[in-house]
Amino acid sequence: MPPIHPALVHFPIALIVFSAIADLLGYVYGNETLTGAGWWSMLGAALGGVLAAGAGYFDMTRENLKPAARDRVRTHMKIGIAAVAVVAALTFWRWIIFSSPGYSINALYLIAVLAGVLLIFFQAWLGGEIVYGYGVGVAPDGQGTERPEDAEKRVSAVIGKASEED
């Protein structure tokens, strides 16, 4: 079974960035539609982040990692737990703003969500380093969740089926 985490992780990253942009523009222009989109995007980022973190942990338990890569993956996991907690806190704050008529987006919230986005960007960079620098989850390096021969058979089977359909 190939890694699941890479297939899920991009959605919460995109959603928190979109939420921050929608909330910023909604704040600047006083547009409730944009701030509504910011709320729903933040909620999606939180839910997607929990799924991506769970998949990352599941994938990590199936990896046969070299010591240097294992240390990086564990660091990535710890930062990921912190990132999920930060996004959960931002989502709770954002829910209060969304559901309470007396509250609205303010500069403090926007600064906090920017800090959350920067944490997510750092986490994404570290994940990229783990994949591209250490080969984690990449079968040709031999550190993936499957043998390179098994990956080649699966890819060949898919490519063969696709070329038959052409």
N, C-alpha and C positions, 0 to 999 in steps of 0.2 A: 504494500500500500504506500503510495507516495505521500510526502508531507502535506498536511492539510493547512497549516498555519499560513504559508505564502498565498494561498487562495483566498483567505479571509482577511488578512491584515490590512489590505489597501482600502477597504471600505470604511472602517472607522477613522483612518487617517484622513481620507478625503472628506468625510462628514464633519469632523471637528474643524477642519480648515474652512469648509463651506459655512459652518455655523458661525465661526468667528467673523468671516467676511459679511455674512448676512446681518449679523447683529451690529457690526460696525456701521454698515450702510444704513440699516434701519435706525440706528441711533443718530447718525449725522442728518439723515433726511426725514426723520420722524415717520417712517413708514412701518406701519404695523404688520403688513404682509411680510416684509423682510424679517422682522423680529420673530414672527410666527414661524417662518422657515428656519430661523436660527434655533428656536426651541426644538423643533422636530428633528433637525439635523443633529443637535447635541444628544438628544435621546437615542437616535440611531447610532451615534458614535459610541455611546456608553454600552449599549447592548452588543454592538459589533465588537467592541473592545474586549468585553467579557468572553465572547465566543473565540476571538482571535487568541487571547491569552490562554484559554483552556486548550485550544488546538496546539498552541506553541508548547505547552507543558506536555501534552500527549505526544507530540512529535519528538520532544527532547528525550522522553523516556524510551523511545525506540531507536535512538541514535547510538552508534558505536563511535564515540568521539576520541580524538587524540587529546592529551592533557591540556595543551594550549587552547584548543578549540573549546574544550569543556569549560574552562575558566571563563572564556568570553561568553559562552551561551548562558552560564549561570549569572554573569553580570547582566546580560540582556534580560534574563528572567526577573531579576530583582528590580531593575529599572522598569520593566513591564508591569510588575505589581504596583509600583509607585505610580506609574502612568494611569493604570486603571483606577486607582484610588483618587488621583487628581481629577480625572474625567468624571468619576462618580460624584465627587464634591461639586464640580462645576455644573453637572447635570442637576443636582439637588438645588443649587443656588438658582440655576436657570428656571427650574420648575417653580420656585417661589416667585420669581419675576413674572413668569407666564401666567400663573394661576391667581395671583393677588393683584387686585386693581390698584392698590396703593404703591406698588413697586414697579420700577422700570429699569431698563438697561442704564448703567452709569459708567463713568470712566474707570472706577475701581474694578467692576466686573470685566470690562474690556481688557484691562491690564492683566487681570488674572487669567483670562482665556488666552491671551497672547503668550503668557508664561507657560500655560498648558500646551499650546501648539508648539512652542520651542522645545519642550520636554519630549513631545511626540516626535518632532523632527530629529532630535538627538537619538531617540530610541530607534527610529527608522534607519538612521545612518549606521548605528551600531549593528543592526540586523543585516544591513547590506554588507558591512565589513565581514561579518561572520560567514555570509554566503560566499562573497567574492574573494575575500582574503584567506579564509580557512577552508572553504569548500564544503561547509556544513550543508547537508541536504542536497548536495550536487553529486550525483552518482559517479561521474568520471573520476572524481578525486578519491573515491573509495570510502568516503566518510558518510555517505548518504544512508537512507533508510532501506536501501536495496542494493543488490550487487549490480555493477555496471552491465553485466550480461543480461540480467532480468529487465533492466530499463531498456536496453537495446531491442530485446524481443518485443516488448510492449509498444515502443515507438514504431518499430518496423511493421507491426501488425496494424497500427492505426494508419500509418502512411500507405501501406499496401491497400487497405480498405478504401481510403480516400481516393487513391489513383484509379481504383476499379470503378468508382462511381463517376469519374470524369468522363 
